[in-house]
Amino acid sequence: MSRIWVDFIKGENPVREVSPVIFHSWQRCQEQQLSFEKSSGSSILTPAQLRERLDAQEALIEASKDVLPFLVRYLKGKRYI
């Protein structure tokens, strides 16, 4: 896969070597000028940090439980991974 990715960023069209969903995802990333080389600066949370964030968003998480199944069905097949 890494050779195919390198070929893609060099301008070659690997549509026969990867699934169309992956290929279109790569195209969207390229159009938005996203780079795999740039880190977002994200860090891995410790269990305590994760718990703190979950606790702070408890009401939102609880409210979203009924809506998420509908959102998943809506987004299915919309070409987003």
N, C-alpha and C positions, 0 to 999 in steps of 0.2 A: 504493500500500500504506500510506503514512503516514496518509492520510486515514482509511482503514479502521481502522488501529490507534487513532487518536485517537477515532473513533466508539466503538470497543470499550471504551476506558478511561472513556468518558463514560457507559457503561452500555447502549449500543446493541448489538444482536445482528447481527454481520456474517457469520453462518454461510453465507449465500448468496454472499458475495463472496470468501471465502477457503476453502481446502480444509479439510475436517473435521480433518485432522491438525494443521494450524496453529491452528485455532480451539481445539481441545482443549489444545494446548500453551499458548496464551495463558491459557486458563482455569486450568490447573494453576499457572502462574506467579502469576496473580492470587490464587488460593487460598493460595499460600505467601507471599504479600505480597512478591513480588519486584518490583523497580521498575527499569525501563530507565533511569531518571534517576540512580540510584545506581551509582557506579562501584565495582567490587570492589577497586580499588586495585592491580590487577595491572599489571605493567610488562612491556615486551618485553625478552626476554633478549638479550644480545649473543651472538654465536656462541661465544665462549669460555665464557660462563656456561652455555649450553645443553650444550656438550660436557662441562663439569664435572658437570652434573646427570645426563646420560646415562651417563657413566662411573661415577658413584656408584651408579647403579641397574642396572648391566649384568647382574648375576645375575638380578634380577627380570624384566628385559626378556627375557632368554634363556629363562627358565623359562615365561614367559607365551606364547611363540610357538606352542606346541602347543595351548594352551587357547583362545586368542582366536577361532579359527574356530568353535569350538563355541559360545562366548559370543555371537558375532554371529548365528549361526543361532537361538539361543534368544531373543534380544532382538528379532529381526525380527518385526514385526507386533504388538509389545507397546505400541504407541501412544507410544513415546518417540522423539524426534528425535535 
